[in-house]
Amino acid sequence: MWGPHVRNLLDKLNIGGSNPKVTVDGLISKIKERPNGPELVCFFIMIVVNKLLMATTSFYIIGMNEYIASDLGQISKVYWSRMVFDSLRNKICAWHETAKDRNESLRCSL
């Protein structure tokens, strides 16, 4: 299910099973346990992406955010502004569809 980079990251967090779940609180506690280490950057990036750049209502880090942070050599190739814009656009479109289905009036402009 998970690629080798993400699986390696989950192994560092001691998270296993068929459906591993990573929480922000879990990452923060790992950062506090290991004040030095190369994986701290990965943990920090996962928190920032999940809670700031592409915020979700989930308590868990989503797979895409784990994947983005799993390979620091590739992170500079991410087109961040496009990724954030696409995520925001998709969420607004989904909200718009649900509001339209409920016959709510929409007063939103971008």
C-alpha positions as CSV (number, residue, x, y, z in Angstrom):
1,M,0.0,0.0,0.0
2,W,2.7,2.5,1.0
3,G,5.8,3.2,-1.1
4,P,9.3,2.5,0.2
5,H,9.9,6.1,1.3
6,V,6.7,6.4,3.4
7,R,7.1,2.8,4.8
8,N,10.7,3.8,5.9
9,L,9.3,6.9,7.6
10,L,6.5,4.9,9.3
11,D,9.1,2.4,10.5
12,K,11.1,5.3,12.1
13,L,7.9,6.3,13.9
14,N,7.3,2.7,15.0
15,I,3.9,2.7,13.3
16,G,2.9,-0.6,11.7
17,G,-0.2,-2.5,10.7
18,S,-2.2,-2.7,7.5
19,N,-3.6,0.8,7.9
20,P,-1.1,3.0,9.8
21,K,-2.3,6.3,11.3
22,V,0.1,9.2,12.0
23,T,-1.2,12.0,14.2
24,V,0.2,15.5,14.6
25,D,0.4,15.0,18.3
26,G,2.4,11.8,17.7
27,L,4.8,13.7,15.4
28,I,5.2,16.4,18.0
29,S,6.0,13.9,20.7
30,K,8.6,12.2,18.4
31,I,10.2,15.6,17.8
32,K,10.4,16.1,21.6
33,E,11.9,12.6,22.1
34,R,14.6,13.2,19.4
35,P,15.8,16.7,19.6
36,N,18.4,15.9,16.8
37,G,18.0,13.8,13.8
38,P,17.4,13.9,10.1
39,E,13.8,12.7,10.3
40,L,12.9,15.8,12.4
41,V,12.7,17.8,9.2
42,C,10.3,15.3,7.7
43,F,8.1,15.3,10.7
44,F,8.1,19.2,10.7
45,I,7.2,19.3,7.0
46,M,4.3,16.8,7.5
47,I,2.9,19.0,10.3
48,V,3.2,22.2,8.3
49,V,1.7,20.8,5.2
50,N,-1.1,19.0,7.0
51,K,-2.1,21.9,9.4
52,L,-1.1,25.0,7.5
53,L,-0.7,24.6,3.7
54,M,-3.3,22.0,3.0
55,A,-5.3,22.0,6.2
56,T,-7.8,19.1,6.8
57,T,-10.3,18.4,9.5
58,S,-8.7,15.0,10.1
59,F,-6.7,14.2,13.2
60,Y,-4.4,12.1,11.0
61,I,-1.6,13.1,8.6
62,I,-2.9,12.1,5.2
63,G,-0.9,9.8,2.9
64,M,0.0,12.5,0.4
65,N,1.5,14.7,3.1
66,E,3.5,11.7,4.4
67,Y,4.7,11.1,0.8
68,I,5.8,14.7,0.3
69,A,7.9,14.7,3.4
70,S,9.3,11.2,3.0
71,D,12.0,12.2,0.5
72,L,13.8,15.4,1.2
73,G,15.8,15.1,-2.0
74,Q,12.6,15.5,-4.0
75,I,10.9,18.2,-1.9
76,S,12.4,21.1,-3.8
77,K,10.7,19.8,-6.9
78,V,7.2,20.3,-5.4
79,Y,5.3,23.1,-7.0
80,W,4.0,24.4,-3.7
81,S,1.8,27.3,-4.8
82,R,0.0,25.1,-7.4
83,M,-0.5,22.3,-4.9
84,V,-2.0,24.6,-2.3
85,F,-4.2,26.4,-4.9
86,D,-5.5,23.0,-6.3
87,S,-6.2,21.8,-2.9
88,L,-8.1,24.9,-2.0
89,R,-10.0,24.9,-5.3
90,N,-11.0,21.3,-4.9
91,K,-12.3,21.9,-1.3
92,I,-14.3,24.9,-2.4
93,C,-15.8,23.0,-5.3
94,A,-16.8,20.1,-3.0
95,W,-18.3,22.6,-0.5
96,H,-20.1,24.4,-3.3
97,E,-21.6,21.1,-4.5
98,T,-22.8,20.1,-1.0
99,A,-24.3,23.5,-0.4
100,K,-26.0,23.4,-3.8
101,D,-27.4,20.0,-2.9
102,R,-28.9,21.4,0.3
103,N,-30.3,24.4,-1.6
104,E,-28.3,26.9,0.4
105,S,-27.5,30.3,-0.9
106,L,-23.9,30.8,-1.8
107,R,-22.1,34.1,-1.2
108,C,-18.5,33.3,-1.9
109,S,-16.1,34.8,-4.4
110,L,-12.4,34.2,-5.1
